Amino acid sequence: MINNTARILTRRNGFSRHEISTYLLPVVISDNDYPIQSSTGTLTIRVCACDSRGNMQSCSAEALLLPAGLSTGALVAILLCIIILLGKERNAPSPTQEQISKA
């Protein structure tokens, strides 16, 4: 039976852009049936400064530059992998003229 009831429980008084620019808010959905079934998801909240009309004035660099969802840490990891791969390629022994002529 569906009774369309819901409960919202928050443990924060609000979100401050000065403390953290991105918050992760866990969302738990469960029923009252037996056995209890539930699902958990995470909602990402970015706190930005807005003008009096609600237009975004400023936000974290991460939120403005990475709308696809890549974090700064993920970009750093990708760049490090590229640097390591390029470094290995440069350090690999190059074939000598003699080896090339034998082939």
Secondary structure, DSSP 8 states (H G I E B T S, - for coil): ------------S---TTT-SEEEEEEEEE-SSSS--EEEEEEEEE--EE-TTS-EEE--HHHHH-TTS--HHHHHHHHHHHHHHHHHHHHS----HHHHHH-
